[in-house]
Amino acid sequence: MRARSLLVAAAVAACGDARAEGAVHPLDEDLGGPPSRYARALLAVAQRGEAPPPNDAGAAPVALRCVATPGDRKYVGIVQWMEIAAPLAEVDRILADVPHYKDLFPGLVDAREVQRSRDGNRYLTAWEQRVPVFFIPNTRYELTYLVTREAARVVYRYRLARRGELTNSDGVIVLEADGARRTRFTEYDFFNARWGILPEGAVWRESLRGAFGSDVAIKLRAEHPAWSYPRIADEAERLRREAEGALEGCRRHRVPAADVLPGQVWAVP
């Protein structure tokens, strides 16, 4: 989220309320940090409303489309879409609850806010991700968030605050109310890292597994608020294993960025 694709990306590379009175950070404010080549296009997505779902939106709990970046086959782009049987406010509450990300996302050691604007809709978060190689230290990075809330729509924009193992990351989540008890969730994640000799296939597989697994965990948390975090983790992992074929198909059949982003604004160096 968003951090969840970033969490996996970082590991692999290493082997408040905006409606508060006086809010001063508008939707189109510069997030700072290193902008990716997709930054302008993602702002356009945030401004235009809900993004269209992937073609196979009904095939799994989370539908994904993989986006190819010309000239860099390890540059990961993933569009994620799902319907959540829970009110918009409940899904927003889960996304806003940064300290509990470590309970939802496997391998996350810590996530916390380190700075928040006075009005509350812009904040900096710090992350620590466990790396699944015993002699490599945990990966740490920071993300800047800007959240805009309206009556039936919430937009999360986020960007890497500074380069490290991760060299770029831009993302947008759009939540839209679909009646009183359902929420449409659309997310765009684009990120790159110092992958070194890691094979292209491994970069994509681990990123997709992380994106799918964490999205499913958010969906399960919203739809089953009485479930414990361990139960959510077990069910999310089961669903991820079931979706392995679909994830591999996404990796193998990446689409041009122009197919999922508005106009030509994505093609920014």
ROGU-158871 format. One record per residue: residue number from 1; x, y, z of N, C-alpha, C in turn. Coordinates in pm, whole numbers, plus 50000, padded with zeros to 5 digits. Each point is the difference from the previous one (the first is absolute). Layout:
REM residues N
[kese NUM [X Y Z] [X Y Z] [X Y Z]]
...
REM end
This chain:
REM residues 269
[kese 1 [50089 49908 50000] [49911 50092 50000] [50094 50097 50000]]
[kese 2 [49965 49980 49780] [50002 50030 50132] [50111 49926 50052]]
[kese 3 [50019 49985 50111] [50120 49945 50055] [50012 49854 49972]]
[kese 4 [49887 49930 49981] [50013 49856 49995] [50084 49953 49885]]
[kese 5 [49986 50052 49878] [50090 49961 49893] [50142 50043 50034]]
[kese 6 [50013 50115 50062] [50131 50050 50037] [50066 49909 50103]]
[kese 7 [49921 49943 50088] [50057 49913 50102] [50073 49885 49935]]
[kese 8 [49936 49935 49905] [50063 49888 49932] [50116 50050 49915]]
[kese 9 [49982 50112 49932] [50107 50054 49917] [50124 50028 50081]]
[kese 10 [49983 50057 50117] [50115 50032 50083] [50071 49875 50046]]
[kese 11 [49924 49899 50039] [50062 49876 50047] [50079 49933 49889]]
[kese 12 [49940 49994 49881] [50068 49936 49889] [50122 50081 49959]]
[kese 13 [49992 50132 50002] [50112 50083 49960] [50120 49978 50090]]
[kese 14 [49978 49971 50125] [50110 49981 50094] [50055 49859 49997]]
[kese 15 [49963 49880 49945] [50061 49857 49987] [50108 49977 49920]]
[kese 16 [47358 52145 51382] [50014 50105 49924] [49904 50015 49888]]
[kese 17 [49974 50073 49956] [49882 50017 49915] [50017 50129 49923]]
[kese 18 [49994 49991 49864] [50021 50119 49917] [49881 50094 50001]]
[kese 19 [49888 49956 50059] [49886 50091 50008] [50013 50095 50118]]
[kese 20 [50105 49988 50075] [50020 50090 50113] [50000 50145 49953]]
[kese 21 [49945 50085 50083] [49989 50141 49963] [50138 50057 49973]]
[kese 22 [50013 50074 49891] [50124 50066 49969] [50100 49915 49925]]
[kese 23 [49955 49887 49941] [50092 49916 49923] [50064 50083 49890]]
[kese 24 [50132 49988 49986] [50071 50088 49908] [50076 49924 49892]]
[kese 25 [49990 49870 49997] [50076 49922 49902] [49905 49944 49894]]
[kese 26 [49992 50066 49884] [49905 49958 49896] [50046 49871 49932]]
[kese 27 [49908 49940 49928] [50025 49873 49933] [50121 50005 49908]]
[kese 28 [50021 50113 49932] [50106 50008 49900] [50132 50054 50055]]
[kese 29 [50015 50007 50130] [50123 50051 50059] [50118 49908 49967]]
[kese 30 [50116 50061 49977] [50121 49922 49974] [50036 49918 50124]]
[kese 31 [50024 49872 49981] [50033 49912 50111] [50147 50005 50040]]
[kese 32 [50082 50070 49920] [50142 50001 50028] [50060 49865 49965]]
[kese 33 [50122 49976 50047] [50064 49873 49971] [50031 49985 49853]]
[kese 34 [50056 49885 49960] [50036 49979 49860] [49878 49958 49917]]
[kese 35 [49947 50087 49915] [49882 49963 49920] [50037 49894 49896]]
[kese 36 [49912 49904 49983] [50022 49899 49898] [49954 50052 49864]]
[kese 37 [50026 49924 49896] [49955 50037 49867] [49848 49996 49988]]
[kese 38 [49933 49942 50100] [49854 49988 49997] [49930 50102 50091]]
[kese 39 [50074 50091 50061] [49943 50089 50100] [49884 50083 49945]]
[kese 40 [50018 50060 49883] [49893 50086 49944] [49877 49919 49965]]
[kese 41 [50020 49882 49947] [49886 49916 49964] [49923 49957 50123]]
[kese 42 [50068 49970 50109] [49932 49957 50121] [49923 50115 50063]]
[kese 43 [50051 50121 49988] [49923 50115 50047] [49873 50013 49917]]
[kese 44 [50009 49978 49870] [49880 50006 49916] [49899 49892 50040]]
[kese 45 [50048 49881 50036] [49910 49894 50049] [49931 50047 50127]]
[kese 46 [50074 50059 50092] [49942 50047 50125] [49894 50107 49977]]
[kese 47 [50022 50083 49901] [49908 50111 49975] [49875 49958 49924]]
[kese 48 [50010 49894 49919] [49887 49968 49913] [49896 49909 50064]]
[kese 49 [50032 49939 50113] [49904 49911 50064] [50043 49857 49990]]
[kese 50 [49905 49910 50015] [50032 49858 50002] [50060 49955 49867]]
[kese 51 [50106 49924 50006] [50060 49944 49880] [49918 49881 49953]]
[kese 52 [50000 49972 49868] [49927 49883 49952] [50065 49873 50052]]
[kese 53 [49919 49898 50034] [50057 49876 50051] [50071 49922 49890]]
[kese 54 [50089 49909 50038] [50061 49912 49901] [49894 49916 49930]]
[kese 55 [50035 49946 49885] [49904 49922 49923] [49952 49876 50073]]
[kese 56 [50085 49943 50087] [49965 49877 50070] [49958 50027 50144]]
[kese 57 [49930 50112 50022] [49971 50044 50135] [49921 49899 50081]]
[kese 58 [49923 49913 49935] [49920 49905 50075] [50067 49866 50022]]
[kese 59 [50124 49983 49958] [50063 49868 50000] [50058 49962 50136]]
[kese 60 [50025 50094 50089] [50064 49972 50128] [49961 50109 50098]]
[kese 61 [50027 49979 50132] [49968 50106 50097] [50066 50133 49966]]
[kese 62 [50120 49994 49944] [50071 50119 49954] [50039 49978 49855]]
[kese 63 [49964 50092 49913] [50042 49993 49860] [50120 50090 49979]]
[kese 64 [50094 49953 49920] [50122 50076 49976] [50030 50006 49852]]
[kese 65 [50059 50113 49957] [50059 50012 49868] [50144 50046 50018]]
[kese 66 [50089 49935 49929] [50142 50033 50007] [50034 50095 49885]]
[kese 67 [50077 50103 50030] [50028 50107 49905] [50149 49998 49965]]
[kese 68 [50028 49997 49871] [50138 49999 49952] [50053 50142 49987]]
[kese 69 [50126 50019 50038] [50068 50128 49983] [50104 49986 49889]]
[kese 70 [49988 50077 49893] [50096 49989 49889] [50143 50024 50048]]
[kese 71 [50089 49911 49962] [50140 50017 50031] [50044 49951 50136]]
[kese 72 [49908 49952 50083] [50037 49951 50133] [49902 49890 50041]]
[kese 73 [50036 49876 49977] [49909 49888 50023] [49984 49967 50149]]
[kese 74 [50085 50056 50085] [49987 49977 50143] [49925 50113 50071]]
[kese 75 [49956 50099 49925] [49920 50109 50058] [49858 49947 50018]]
[kese 76 [49957 49987 50123] [49873 49934 50030] [49885 50100 49998]]
[kese 77 [49896 49966 49926] [49876 50077 50000] [49884 49904 50017]]
[kese 78 [49914 50024 50098] [49887 49911 50028] [49875 50083 50025]]
[kese 79 [49893 49970 49927] [49869 50057 50027] [49920 49895 50076]]
[kese 80 [49941 50039 50112] [49926 49907 50086] [49857 50050 50018]]
[kese 81 [49906 49908 49997] [49860 50039 50011] [49923 49893 50075]]
[kese 82 [49911 50044 50090] [49913 49904 50069] [49876 50069 50051]]
[kese 83 [49897 49920 50021] [49877 50044 50066] [50005 49949 50142]]
[kese 84 [49972 50087 50095] [50004 49965 50141] [49860 50016 50058]]
[kese 85 [49951 49895 50064] [49866 50003 50058] [50005 50064 50139]]
[kese 86 [50030 50127 50001] [50009 50078 50124] [49985 50147 49965]]
[kese 87 [49953 50082 50093] [49983 50143 49972] [50134 50069 49972]]
[kese 88 [49993 50107 49924] [50119 50079 49968] [50075 50041 50125]]
[kese 89 [49930 50045 50104] [50066 50048 50121] [50081 49890 50067]]
[kese 90 [49954 49875 49993] [50072 49891 50063] [50129 49969 49924]]
[kese 91 [49994 49999 49868] [50121 49975 49920] [50100 50113 50022]]
[kese 92 [49952 50123 50001] [50087 50115 50025] [50065 49989 50137]]
[kese 93 [49925 49956 50099] [50055 49987 50136] [50117 49901 50002]]
[kese 94 [49988 49891 49926] [50106 49899 49996] [50125 50057 49933]]
[kese 95 [49982 50072 49890] [50115 50059 49931] [50067 50108 50084]]
[kese 96 [49923 50070 50080] [50055 50109 50081] [50070 49948 50126]]
[kese 97 [49981 49875 50034] [50053 49944 50124] [50140 49945 49977]]
[kese 98 [50096 50090 49981] [50137 49960 49965] [50063 49905 50102]]
[kese 99 [49986 50021 50131] [50066 49909 50095] [49957 49854 49988]]
[kese 100 [49881 49973 49945] [49956 49862 49987] [50037 49938 49866]]
[kese 101 [50070 50072 49914] [50046 49939 49875] [50085 49876 50028]]
[kese 102 [50080 50005 50107] [50087 49886 50030] [49920 49875 50033]]
[kese 103 [49874 50016 50041] [49914 49886 50028] [49935 49945 49874]]
[kese 104 [49994 50081 49894] [49935 49958 49876] [50099 49953 49894]]
[kese 105 [50118 50058 49996] [50093 49975 49890] [50115 49912 50047]]
[kese 106 [50013 49881 49946] [50106 49908 50044] [50139 50060 49977]]
[kese 107 [50088 49977 50096] [50137 50045 49988] [50025 50142 50044]]
[kese 108 [49894 50072 50032] [50018 50139 50044] [50030 50003 50149]]
[kese 109 [50114 50055 50035] [50042 50009 50140] [49933 50119 50069]]
[kese 110 [49994 50112 49928] [49946 50120 50063] [49953 50097 49893]]
[kese 111 [49897 50077 50031] [49953 50111 49917] [49944 50104 50096]]
[kese 112 [50040 50124 49981] [49956 50104 50092] [50004 50136 49933]]
[kese 113 [49921 50091 50053] [50006 50139 49957] [50114 50069 50073]]
[kese 114 [50075 50081 49927] [50108 50076 50063] [49975 50150 49994]]
[kese 115 [49906 50041 49916] [49970 50143 49990] [49863 50014 49934]]
[kese 116 [49919 50094 50050] [49867 50023 49943] [49973 50149 49993]]
[kese 117 [49935 50042 49891] [49965 50141 49987] [49895 50038 50104]]
[kese 118 [49988 50129 50026] [49908 50046 50103] [49857 49960 49970]]
[kese 119 [49961 50005 49875] [49862 49964 49963] [49982 49850 49989]]
[kese 120 [50111 49925 49991] [49991 49855 50007] [49995 49925 49870]]
[kese 121 [49991 50067 49884] [49982 49924 49877] [50130 49975 49923]]
[kese 122 [50114 50043 50055] [50129 49967 49941] [50091 49949 50112]]
[kese 123 [50064 49885 49977] [50084 49945 50106] [50112 49915 49941]]
[kese 124 [50107 49988 50079] [50116 49921 49962] [50000 49874 50084]]
[kese 125 [50027 49886 49936] [50000 49873 50070] [50136 49932 49985]]
[kese 126 [50040 49926 50102] [50125 49925 49998] [49969 49852 50005]]
[kese 127 [50076 49920 49921] [49973 49857 49985] [50127 49921 50027]]
[kese 128 [49982 49884 50058] [50109 49904 50013] [49949 49863 49956]]
[kese 129 [50065 49944 49899] [49958 49875 49939] [50106 49893 50023]]
[kese 130 [49955 49884 50047] [50091 49888 50018] [50039 49943 49865]]
[kese 131 [50129 49976 49981] [50051 49942 49876] [50019 49850 50022]]
[kese 132 [49947 49918 49909] [50004 49854 50020] [50135 49937 49967]]
[kese 133 [50109 50066 50039] [50135 49946 49986] [50071 50031 50132]]
[kese 134 [50048 49896 50071] [50038 50018 50139] [50114 50098 50021]]
[kese 135 [50090 50018 49903] [50117 50086 50021] [49981 50141 49946]]
[kese 136 [49882 50033 49948] [49972 50134 49948] [49912 50076 50099]]
[kese 137 [50039 50121 50040] [49919 50074 50099] [49865 50042 49944]]
[kese 138 [49910 50034 50092] [49867 50046 49959] [50010 50124 49911]]
[kese 139 [49902 50016 49913] [49994 50115 49910] [49911 50107 50061]]
[kese 140 [50047 50124 49997] [49924 50113 50054] [49981 50106 49892]]
[kese 141 [49884 50063 49999] [49972 50106 49904] [49886 50086 50052]]
[kese 142 [49974 50112 49935] [49894 50092 50041] [49909 50031 49882]]
[kese 143 [49872 50016 50029] [49900 50036 49900] [49924 50123 50046]]
[kese 144 [49975 50091 49906] [49916 50115 50026] [49859 49971 49949]]
[kese 145 [49900 50026 50083] [49860 49981 49964] [49927 50133 49997]]
[kese 146 [49906 50013 49907] [49907 50112 49998] [49861 49941 49977]]
[kese 147 [49907 50026 50092] [49867 49938 49996] [49895 50108 49982]]
[kese 148 [49912 49979 49903] [49890 50093 49974] [49869 49924 50018]]
[kese 149 [49913 50051 50086] [49874 49932 50030] [49882 50086 49959]]
[kese 150 [49906 49937 49930] [49872 50061 49966] [49890 49908 50052]]
[kese 151 [49876 50036 49979] [49890 49923 50058] [49999 49855 49951]]
[kese 152 [50025 49976 49873] [49990 49865 49944] [50128 49956 49931]]
[kese 153 [50113 50066 50030] [50124 49971 49929] [50119 50039 50087]]
[kese 154 [50098 49913 50007] [50123 50027 50073] [50118 49967 49908]]
[kese 155 [50097 50088 49995] [50119 49979 49916] [50124 50004 50088]]
[kese 156 [50082 49895 49990] [50131 49996 50062] [50106 50013 49890]]
[kese 157 [50082 50103 50007] [50118 50011 49914] [50123 49976 50088]]
[kese 158 [50100 49933 49947] [50120 49973 50080] [50121 49990 49910]]
[kese 159 [50116 50032 50059] [50125 50001 49923] [50117 49974 50095]]
[kese 160 [50100 49936 49946] [50125 49979 50073] [50059 50135 50038]]
[kese 161 [50042 50013 50126] [50051 50129 50047] [50144 50026 49955]]
[kese 162 [50081 49893 49995] [50140 50015 49955] [50049 49866 49948]]
[kese 163 [50095 50007 49907] [50051 49879 49939] [50089 49921 50095]]
[kese 164 [49993 49869 49989] [50088 49908 50069] [50006 49874 49916]]
[kese 165 [49971 49884 50059] [49986 49880 49919] [49885 50017 49901]]
[kese 166 [49891 50062 50047] [49893 50042 49910] [50040 50132 49937]]
[kese 167 [49991 50009 49867] [50042 50121 49931] [49884 50087 49957]]
[kese 168 [49883 49942 49980] [49878 50074 49964] [49880 49923 50051]]
[kese 169 [49899 50074 50041] [49870 49940 50027] [49894 50108 50002]]
[kese 170 [49900 49983 49916] [49883 50086 49999] [49876 49912 50000]]
[kese 171 [49898 50041 50075] [49878 49922 50002] [49879 50083 50033]]
[kese 172 [49884 49946 49963] [49871 50063 50029] [49901 49890 50037]]
[kese 173 [49923 50025 50104] [49885 49915 50033] [49876 50087 49994]]
[kese 174 [49899 49952 49929] [49871 50068 49994] [49895 49909 50061]]
[kese 175 [49933 50047 50105] [49886 49930 50060] [49874 50074 49962]]
[kese 176 [49901 49927 49950] [49872 50063 49967] [49885 49919 50055]]
[kese 177 [49905 50068 50063] [49884 49933 50054] [49914 49945 49888]]
[kese 178 [49959 49875 50013] [49907 49935 49907] [49876 49964 50080]]
[kese 179 [49921 50103 50031] [49891 49982 50094] [50051 50014 50143]]
[kese 180 [49914 49964 50094] [50033 50021 50141] [50092 49894 50056]]
[kese 181 [50004 49881 49938] [50072 49887 50061] [50108 49940 49911]]
[kese 182 [50036 50065 49892] [50102 49947 49911] [50098 50112 49960]]
[kese 183 [50124 49960 49973] [50104 50096 49963] [50078 49947 49881]]
[kese 184 [50020 50085 49899] [50090 49967 49888] [50140 50048 50035]]
[kese 185 [50094 49910 49987] [50140 50027 50035] [50084 49987 49874]]
[kese 186 [50069 50107 49962] [50090 49998 49884] [50135 50053 50044]]
[kese 187 [50106 49929 49963] [50134 50043 50037] [50095 49989 49881]]
[kese 188 [50084 50100 49986] [50109 49999 49902] [50131 50007 50077]]
[kese 189 [50091 49906 49974] [50133 50002 50059] [50104 49991 49890]]
[kese 190 [50096 50092 50002] [50114 49996 49908] [50126 50020 50082]]
[kese 191 [50095 49907 49991] [50121 50013 50080] [50117 49929 49935]]
[kese 192 [50118 50046 50038] [50124 49941 49952] [50098 49997 50116]]
[kese 193 [50106 49920 49984] [50097 49983 50109] [50135 49964 49943]]
[kese 194 [50098 49994 50087] [50133 49953 49961] [49997 49847 50005]]
[kese 195 [49950 49941 49892] [49975 49856 50001] [50127 49917 49986]]
[kese 196 [50108 50059 49950] [50124 49925 49982] [49981 49883 49905]]
[kese 197 [50050 49883 50041] [49995 49882 49913] [49870 49922 50016]]
[kese 198 [49908 50050 50081] [49874 49928 50019] [49928 49986 49867]]
[kese 199 [49957 49879 49962] [49935 49981 49870] [49868 50076 49991]]
[kese 200 [49969 50038 49879] [49875 50072 49973] [49879 49923 50052]]
[kese 201 [49997 49869 49975] [49885 49921 50044] [49981 50004 50150]]
[kese 202 [50108 49996 50076] [49991 50004 50146] [49949 50136 50048]]
[kese 203 [50047 50106 49937] [49953 50134 50035] [49848 50008 49989]]
[kese 204 [49948 49955 49887] [49857 50010 49975] [49919 49903 50087]]
[kese 205 [50047 49877 50014] [49924 49903 50078] [49984 50045 50145]]
[kese 206 [50110 50043 50062] [49992 50041 50140] [49916 50126 50017]]
[kese 207 [50011 50092 49905] [49920 50124 50007] [49851 49970 49988]]
[kese 208 [49965 49910 49908] [49860 49965 49981] [49944 49925 50120]]
[kese 209 [50077 49909 50054] [49955 49929 50119] [49974 50095 50116]]
[kese 210 [50088 50097 50016] [49981 50097 50107] [49879 50088 49977]]
[kese 211 [49981 50045 49876] [49886 50086 49969] [49869 49927 50024]]
[kese 212 [49991 49878 49945] [49875 49923 50015] [49974 49967 50146]]
[kese 213 [50102 49950 50070] [49980 49957 50138] [49958 50112 50092]]
[kese 214 [50060 50116 49986] [49964 50110 50088] [49865 50060 49966]]
[kese 215 [49964 50004 49871] [49867 50046 49962] [49893 49909 50058]]
[kese 216 [50022 49869 49987] [49903 49905 50055] [49987 50016 50150]]
[kese 217 [50111 50028 50070] [49994 50019 50144] [49915 50121 50037]]
[kese 218 [50011 50107 49923] [49916 50119 50023] [49853 49965 49979]]
[kese 219 [49971 49929 49893] [49862 49959 49970] [49944 49913 50113]]
[kese 220 [50077 49903 50045] [49954 49912 50106] [49980 50076 50131]]
[kese 221 [50089 50092 50031] [49986 50079 50123] [49872 50083 49996]]
[kese 222 [49968 50058 49886] [49879 50082 49988] [49874 49916 50004]]
[kese 223 [50002 49885 49936] [49880 49918 49989] [49977 49910 50122]]
[kese 224 [50105 49975 50077] [49989 49912 50118] [50066 50068 50120]]
[kese 225 [49943 50106 50051] [50065 50076 50107] [50022 49920 50128]]
[kese 226 [49926 49891 50020] [50017 49919 50121] [50116 49900 49988]]
[kese 227 [50053 49981 49880] [50110 49904 49983] [50127 50053 50065]]
[kese 228 [50079 49910 50054] [50130 50038 50055] [50098 50024 49885]]
[kese 229 [50109 50072 50031] [50101 50023 49897] [50065 49870 49954]]
[kese 230 [50029 49904 50089] [50054 49873 49950] [49906 49927 49905]]
[kese 231 [49870 50004 50028] [49906 49934 49909] [49999 50070 49865]]
[kese 232 [50004 50132 49999] [50005 50074 49874] [50126 49963 49923]]
[kese 233 [50113 49992 50068] [50126 49966 49933] [49993 49862 49938]]
[kese 234 [49944 49903 50071] [49989 49864 49946] [49910 49995 49877]]
[kese 235 [49886 50068 50007] [49907 49998 49887] [50058 50076 49881]]
[kese 236 [50068 50111 50026] [50062 50076 49891] [50105 49916 49929]]
[kese 237 [50078 49925 50075] [50102 49914 49939] [49936 49886 49919]]
[kese 238 [49890 49944 50050] [49930 49896 49924] [49950 50054 49867]]
[kese 239 [49938 50117 50002] [49948 50060 49878] [50113 50037 49904]]
[kese 240 [50113 50045 50055] [50114 50032 49914] [50051 49877 49928]]
[kese 241 [50010 49889 50071] [50046 49877 49936] [49903 49957 49890]]
[kese 242 [49872 50015 50023] [49901 49965 49899] [50012 50088 49876]]
[kese 243 [50046 50123 50018] [50009 50096 49889] [50133 49996 49928]]
[kese 244 [50088 49906 50035] [50135 50000 49945] [50000 49995 49847]]
[kese 245 [49911 49920 49941] [49993 49993 49854] [49961 50133 49938]]
[kese 246 [49903 50068 50062] [49958 50131 49948] [50113 50102 50012]]
[kese 247 [50076 49994 50108] [50112 50093 50017] [50107 49975 49893]]
[kese 248 [50025 49875 49972] [50099 49968 49897] [49952 50047 49863]]
[kese 249 [49870 49985 49973] [49946 50049 49874] [50013 50150 49987]]
[kese 250 [49979 50072 50110] [50016 50146 50000] [50144 50036 49966]]
[kese 251 [50095 49931 50062] [50142 50028 49976] [50037 49978 49854]]
[kese 252 [49949 49893 49943] [50038 49964 49863] [49932 50087 49894]]
[kese 253 [49888 50061 50036] [49923 50076 49902] [49985 50145 50046]]
[kese 254 [50113 50068 50011] [49999 50140 50040] [49947 50089 49888]]
[kese 255 [49925 50102 50039] [49938 50088 49902] [50077 50132 49994]]
[kese 256 [49990 50073 49889] [50062 50132 49993] [49938 50097 50100]]
[kese 257 [50080 50092 50051] [49949 50097 50096] [49884 50080 49943]]
[kese 258 [50003 50028 49870] [49893 50079 49938] [49865 49930 50009]]
[kese 259 [49998 49869 50024] [49873 49927 50011] [49931 50023 50133]]
[kese 260 [50073 50043 50102] [49941 50012 50132] [50015 50139 50062]]
[kese 261 [50073 50089 49933] [50020 50135 50052] [49950 50102 49899]]
[kese 262 [49956 50115 50047] [49937 50098 49911] [50096 50064 49901]]
[kese 263 [49957 50007 49877] [50072 50075 49896] [50145 49960 49986]]
[kese 264 [50084 50099 49976] [50142 49977 49986] [50080 50052 50118]]
[kese 265 [49932 50042 50108] [50073 50065 50109] [50086 49903 50076]]
[kese 266 [49982 49869 49980] [50083 49904 50071] [50145 50003 49952]]
[kese 267 [50021 50038 49876] [50131 49988 49938] [50090 50118 50039]]
[kese 268 [50032 50006 50129] [50084 50107 50052] [50135 49941 50038]]
[kese 269 [50112 50056 49954] [50130 49943 50036] [50025 50004 50148]]
REM end
